């Protein structure tokens, strides 16, 4: 029997090395894009001055620094990690590490609004949900005082029905629920916009095919809408975890009282008080701020690596 000759293997494709831009092409490239580069230049300068240049100041975290001292001079006293050791042994260290804000509420709201039959009603609700985002923190805390103060609306209603007045701002157990729920109320509608935008890209034919297969509205949400926004959920979760320790100090500072100070002290408020109020200890406050930034970076890397390992979504 005659045997067919084996076909020769196709030669492996070799990628041609990328050509480097010559000096003349590089000069021409900058000339062609000079208007755009000039437009970007002010933003680059601002970012450098306010985001990168101050990094030089983290050196005082390793010094015995006092206001008025030069950061680098012959008289600079270097103390190594002494300021960090003080923070680790500080009674405020562990309570500050337990403050966490919820994540899934905007996802639920976006899925709910997208699944509604009445589009006009959904748009009205979306506008209502977005409204609180534009309320300033000072006004928001004032509203909380009007509602939950000792003589606020909630206590007046309770007293009218024979209940006792409860000092929400003086009780440590009431601070975190008020802080977390008011933050979610203020921001969940605005955060849901991202997921609503992602849901708008879902192919309507997928919903039509699911309806023909007998899928209910809830099943379509679970099997069509939710998978469509999962890449965005992964990215937002990574960013949220990366900024977990970066809670701003303004709102917590406005809500703080002597009664809830044990649980309302955040890293940001602690840094503000130790660095700028009373007898300032700027070296110690800088060490705490640097530690907070390092923890944020570590959390971001861990979240991104985990997401990249278990899914195809990551920031880099």
N, C-alpha and C positions, 0 to 999 in steps of 0.2 A: 504493500500500500504506500502510495506517495504521501508524504507529509508536507504540510504547508510550511514554508519558511517563516520563522518568527519575525515579526515586524521590528525594526530597530527602534529602540527606545528614543522617545523625543528628547532632544537636548534640554537640559534644565535652563530655565530662563534666568538670565543674569541681569540684575538691575544695574542700569547705568549709573555711575556716580553722579551726584548732583553737582551741577556746574556752579562754581562760586562766582559771585558778582565781581566783575572787574572794577577797578577804581573809577573808571569813566562812567560805567553803568550806575554805580552807587551815587556818584555826584549827580547824574541825570535823574535818578530816582528821587533824590532829595529836592531837586529843583522842581520836578513835576508835582511833588506833593507838598511844596513849601507853604501854600495857603492853609492846608489842613494842619500841618505841623505848628504853624503860628497860632492857629485857633486852640490847639491842645496845650500850648506852652503855658498859659496862665494857670490852667488847672494843675499841670505838673508841678509848677512852682508852689502853688498853695498846698498841695499834698505833701511836697517835700518839706516845706516850712513847718507845717502843723502836725504831720504824721510821722515823718522820719527824723527830722532834726531833733525833736525832743527826746528821742530814744537815747541820746547822749546822756540824759539826766538819770538813767537807771543806775549809773555808777554809784550814786549816793546810797543805794541800797546796801552797798558793801563798805560804807564809811560811817564814821561817827560824825555825822553832818549836822550842822546847826545853821539856821537861816542867816544869810550874810556871808557864809564861807564860800570859797571858790571850790568848784568841783575837782579841779586838778591843780594842785600847788604843792610846794615843798612842805607845807604844814598839814597836808591832808592825812588824816588818821584812818587807816584801813582796818576794818574789823572782820573781814571775811564773811562768813555765814551767820554771824552772831545775831543779826536782826531777824533772820529767818528762824533761827532756833527760838528766839523770843516769841515769835508768832505761833510756832508749833506747840509751845508750852502755855500759850495764853488760853484762859478759860473760854474765850469767845471763838476759838478755832473750830471745834466740832459742831456747835450749833449753826455756824455760818455755812457749813458744807451740806446741810440737809434741805436747803430751800429749793424746791422744784415746782415749775409751773406746767400745767397740762398742755397736751399737744393735739389730740384728735378732734376737738370740737369744730374747727373750720372745715375739716374733711366731711364730717357728718352734715354740716349745714349746706355745703356746696352740693353734696349728693341729693339732699332733700329738695333744695331749690331747683336743681336740674330735673328732678323726677316729677315735679308738680305739673299738672295738666294746664292750669291757667297761667300763661306766660306773663300777663299783666300783673297778676297777684304775686308771682315770683319776683318780678322787678320791683314792685312796691316793697316787699319784704326785704329784698337785698338793699334797697335804699335805706330802710329803717335800720337794718343791721350795720350798715356802714357809717351811719350818723355818729355814734359814740366815739368813733376813731378821731373825730375832729374836735373833741372836747379836751381842753387843756388839763394837765394833771392837777393844777390848783383848783380848777372848777370841779373836777371829779371828786377830789377829797372833800371839798365843800359840800357837794351833794351827799357824800357818805355821812358827813357830820349831820346834815339836815335829816337824813333818814334814820341813822343809827346812833345819834347822840343821845345823851341821857334824857333830853327833852325833845327828841326828834320824833318823826312820824311813827316809826315802829313802836317806840316806847309809849307814845300817846295813845295809840290804838290798844296796846296791851293794858295800859292803866285804865282805859275806858271800860274794858271788860273785866276789870278787877285784878289784873295781873300786876306783877312788880316791875319796876323800871330796872333795866339791865344796862350797865355801863360797858358798851361794846368796845370803846376805845381804851378802856382801863383794864380790860380782861385780856390776859395773854392768849387764852384759848380762842378768842374771836378774831385776832389779828390776821392769821393766815387765811381763814375762809374769806374774810372781807377783801384781803389783798388779791388773792387768786381769782375769786369770782368776779370782782370788779375789773381786773385786768383782762380776763377772758371776755367779759361783756363789752369792753371797750375795743378789743382788737380782733375778735373772732370773725366779724363780718368783713373787715378789711383783708384779713389773711385768706378768707374763702375766695376772694376774687381770683387768686392764682389758680385755684383748683377749678373754678367755674370756667376760666379761660381754657384750661386743658380739656375740660369736658366738651367744650364747643367744637373741638376737633374730632370728636368721635363720629365715625361714619354712620349715617342714619340707616344704611342697609343692614348693619349688624343688629340694630333694634328690630328692624322689619323681619329679619330671619329668625330672631329669637321669638317674636310674636307668632310667626307661623309654626314654630316648634312648640307653642303652648306655654311659653315662659310668662310668668306673672311680672308685674312691674317691679316688685322687690327682687325677683330673680334676675331681671335685667340690670338692676342697679349693682348687684353683687357680681355678676358674670360678664357684664359689658362695661359699665361705667367705672367701677372700682379698678379693674386691671388697666384701664386707659390712663388713670391718674397716678398709678403706682410709681412710675419713674419720678414724677414731680414730688410725690410723698417722700420718696427716698432722699431726694436732694434737700427738701425742706427739713426733714428729720436730722440730716447731717448738720445742716446749718444751725438748727435749734440746739442740738447737743453741743456743738462747738461754742455757742454763746450761752450755755447753761449757767456759767458762773459770772456772766456779764450783766446781771440785773442792775438797772439804773438805781441811783440812790434817791432821786428826787421824791418819788411817791412814798417810798418807805420812810423817808425823813419827815415828810408832811404828816404821816399817820402815826408817828412815834409818840408815845407818852411814857411817863415813868412806870405805868402799870404793865405795858406790853413790851418794854425794852428788851426783856430776856429773849424774846422770839423775833422781834422786828429788826434786830441788828444784822445787816447784811455786810458782806465784804466791802461793798462800795461805800456804805454809810460809815463803816468803821475806819476806812482809809481817810474819808473826808474829815472825820472828827479828830483822828490822831495826827493828821497832816496839816490841818488848817484852823482848828478851833482849840481853845484852851492854850496849853503850853505845847506848841507844835513840835512833833517829832518826825520830821520829814524823811529821815533815813529809814525809820521803821515803817512809815506809811508807804514809802516807795518799795520796800522789800515785800510788803503784803500785796501791793499792786502788781509787782513783777511775778510773784508766785501765782496770783490769779490769772495773769496772762498765759503763763506756762501751762497751767491746768487746762485753760481753754484750748490751747494748741494741741495738747495731748489728747483731749477728748475729741477734737475735730479729726485728728489722724486716726484714732481708734474707730470712730464712727464711719469714716470714709473707707478704711480698710475692710471693716466688717461688711459694709454695704457692697463693696466691690467683690468680696469673696462669695456672698450669697446671692448677689444679683448682678446685673450688668450696669448698674447705675452708680456713679460716683462723681465727685467734683474734679478729680484728677486721676 
